[in-house]
Amino acid sequence: MVRLLCFDTETSELLSDKTKDTCKIVQLSWITYNTITQEQEENDFILNINQEVTNSHIHRISTEMSSKGYDFSDIHQMFFDDLRECDFLLGHNLKYDLNMLECELFRLEEYDLIDELYAKRYKDTMLIGAKNNRGKYPTLIGLHEKLFIQPFDGAHSAIEDVRATLACYLEMTS
């Protein structure tokens, strides 16, 4: 049996060296998926970041919506409980999402969890998709359109991106 954890984040702003102290996860979503039974479990959380969300035009999560969300400190253990049961992590442009989790865990001084996160094997649909795209990194929307001849609804909602990423991965590896 192979179990994977596919996840995505939406953030308060674009992560860079200048914003690493202020950029926060406003939505964390993941699906655990069993490749044998095809059973899956979805988790989707809007997070209260206690600051303004400056890029809600991208993911449609406003400062007001965030203020009613969960604290990362209250849900990160659920993520890691699921991660420990999985054989590998899956994402699209996974390095960005891993860096965001690392920032949040660093703020909580959860250094052992950072080590645990990076010790896990991972697969990135952006990198897999580049092999069939003359080495160019496809966007998730572009990859989905190439594989399924249609876009997916709700792009830039972490849960919709996770569903699309999982679908693309399963299509590319079947």
Phi, psi and omega per residue, in radians:
M1 nan 2.372 3.065
V2 -2.079 2.180 3.080
R3 -2.002 2.400 3.109
L4 -2.202 2.753 3.041
L5 -2.113 2.001 3.121
C6 -1.788 2.223 -3.090
F7 -2.451 2.858 3.106
D8 -2.671 2.723 3.064
T9 -2.202 2.665 2.859
E10 -2.047 2.543 -2.968
T11 -2.193 2.855 -3.100
S12 -1.245 -0.403 3.107
E13 -2.891 3.009 -3.131
L14 -1.295 2.264 3.140
L15 -1.244 2.289 3.055
S16 -2.659 3.088 3.087
D17 -1.042 -0.594 -3.134
K18 -1.280 -0.510 -3.015
T19 -1.882 0.104 -3.044
K20 -1.059 -0.422 3.123
D21 -1.501 -0.380 -3.083
T22 -1.932 -0.379 -3.136
C23 -1.232 2.225 -3.100
K24 -2.331 2.753 3.084
I25 -1.352 2.171 3.072
V26 -1.793 -0.290 3.046
Q27 -2.556 2.255 3.073
L28 -2.167 2.122 -3.133
S29 -2.316 2.527 3.070
W30 -2.664 2.704 3.053
I31 -2.194 2.281 2.922
T32 -1.672 2.398 -3.024
Y33 -2.397 2.282 3.084
N34 -1.724 2.050 -3.064
T35 -1.253 -0.301 3.115
I36 -1.510 -0.934 -3.076
T37 -1.547 -0.223 -3.076
Q38 1.076 0.329 3.042
E39 -1.297 2.482 3.091
Q40 -2.470 2.664 3.102
E41 -2.293 2.267 -3.099
E42 -1.819 2.514 3.036
N43 -2.360 2.338 -3.071
D44 -2.538 2.086 -3.082
F45 -2.304 2.221 2.891
I46 -1.493 2.362 -3.045
L47 -1.925 2.484 3.054
N48 -1.478 1.991 -3.077
I49 -1.814 -0.037 3.100
N50 0.962 0.646 3.059
Q51 -2.819 3.001 -3.125
E52 -1.217 2.463 3.007
V53 -1.664 1.957 -3.002
T54 -1.589 -0.159 -3.092
N55 -2.193 0.666 -3.137
S56 -1.118 -0.306 3.079
H57 -1.124 -0.339 3.128
I58 -1.511 -0.900 -3.023
H59 -1.922 -0.022 3.059
R60 1.166 0.407 3.053
I61 -1.829 1.949 -3.080
S62 -1.477 2.930 3.048
T63 -1.036 -0.700 3.128
E64 -1.119 -0.773 3.098
M65 -1.059 -0.759 -3.135
S66 -1.085 -0.663 -3.089
S67 -1.118 -0.308 3.121
K68 -1.747 0.101 -3.057
G69 -1.529 -3.013 3.136
Y70 -1.480 2.721 2.963
D71 -1.449 2.419 3.108
F72 -0.964 -0.646 -3.120
S73 -1.100 -0.376 3.141
D74 -1.536 -0.289 -3.061
I75 -2.097 -0.212 -3.047
H76 -1.112 -0.530 3.119
Q77 -1.171 -0.581 3.069
M78 -1.056 -0.762 3.107
F79 -1.037 -0.831 -3.100
F80 -1.233 -0.549 3.034
D81 -1.055 -0.767 3.097
D82 -1.204 -0.697 3.140
L83 -1.037 -0.710 -3.119
R84 -1.123 -0.423 3.140
E85 -1.537 -0.042 -3.045
C86 -1.898 2.707 3.138
D87 -1.461 -0.526 3.111
F88 -2.772 2.838 3.079
L89 -1.654 2.564 3.102
L90 -2.322 2.457 3.069
G91 -2.891 3.115 3.053
H92 -2.076 2.152 -2.970
N93 0.998 0.903 -2.989
L94 -1.063 -0.541 -3.114
K95 -1.005 -0.704 3.128
Y96 -1.070 -0.844 -3.097
D97 -1.186 -0.641 3.065
L98 -1.107 -0.745 3.109
N99 -1.085 -0.676 3.126
M100 -1.154 -0.768 3.086
L101 -1.076 -0.712 3.113
E102 -1.038 -0.770 3.114
C103 -1.034 -0.807 -3.125
E104 -1.136 -0.729 3.141
L105 -1.185 -0.625 3.095
F106 -1.078 -0.743 3.114
R107 -1.051 -0.560 3.130
L108 -1.540 -0.028 -3.090
E109 1.042 0.661 3.118
E110 -1.699 1.097 -3.029
Y111 -1.135 -0.621 3.105
D112 -1.120 -0.614 3.117
L113 -1.239 -0.564 3.050
I114 -1.092 -0.793 3.101
D115 -1.060 -0.748 -3.136
E116 -1.103 -0.713 3.137
L117 -1.049 -0.821 -3.079
Y118 -1.397 -0.215 3.090
A119 -1.388 -0.306 -3.093
K120 -1.336 2.508 3.013
R121 -1.204 2.670 3.101
Y122 -2.552 2.770 3.075
K123 -2.317 2.441 -3.059
D124 -2.133 2.071 -3.121
T125 -1.148 -0.438 3.079
M126 -1.141 -0.732 3.136
L127 -1.271 -0.700 3.095
I128 -1.106 -0.771 -3.138
G129 -1.137 -0.503 3.135
A130 -1.156 -0.499 3.136
K131 -1.096 -0.559 -3.141
N132 -1.764 0.265 -3.065
N133 -2.315 0.660 3.139
R134 0.905 0.607 3.074
G135 1.433 -0.022 3.121
K136 -1.507 2.377 3.131
Y137 -1.325 2.054 3.141
P138 -1.399 2.577 2.946
T139 -1.239 2.844 3.096
L140 -1.110 -0.713 3.110
I141 -1.072 -0.811 -3.139
G142 -1.105 -0.731 3.124
L143 -1.111 -0.791 3.138
H144 -1.080 -0.762 3.124
E145 -1.105 -0.681 3.129
K146 -1.150 -0.729 -3.084
L147 -1.379 -0.618 -2.999
F148 -2.058 0.074 3.109
I149 1.008 0.437 3.082
Q150 -2.830 2.643 3.068
P151 -1.312 3.012 3.058
F152 -1.960 2.632 -3.132
D153 -1.324 2.519 2.981
G154 1.419 0.407 3.127
A155 -0.927 2.504 -3.103
H156 1.293 0.311 2.791
S157 -1.813 2.220 -3.026
A158 -0.972 -0.709 -3.108
I159 -1.187 -0.670 3.105
E160 -1.209 -0.662 3.086
D161 -1.139 -0.653 3.109
V162 -1.141 -0.775 3.110
R163 -1.048 -0.762 3.136
A164 -1.170 -0.709 3.124
T165 -1.080 -0.785 3.123
L166 -1.090 -0.781 3.125
A167 -1.054 -0.765 3.121
C168 -1.104 -0.775 3.131
Y169 -1.052 -0.831 -3.133
L170 -1.093 -0.665 3.114
E171 -1.176 -0.751 -3.098
M172 -1.262 -0.387 -3.073
T173 -1.886 0.056 -3.124
S174 -1.471 nan nan
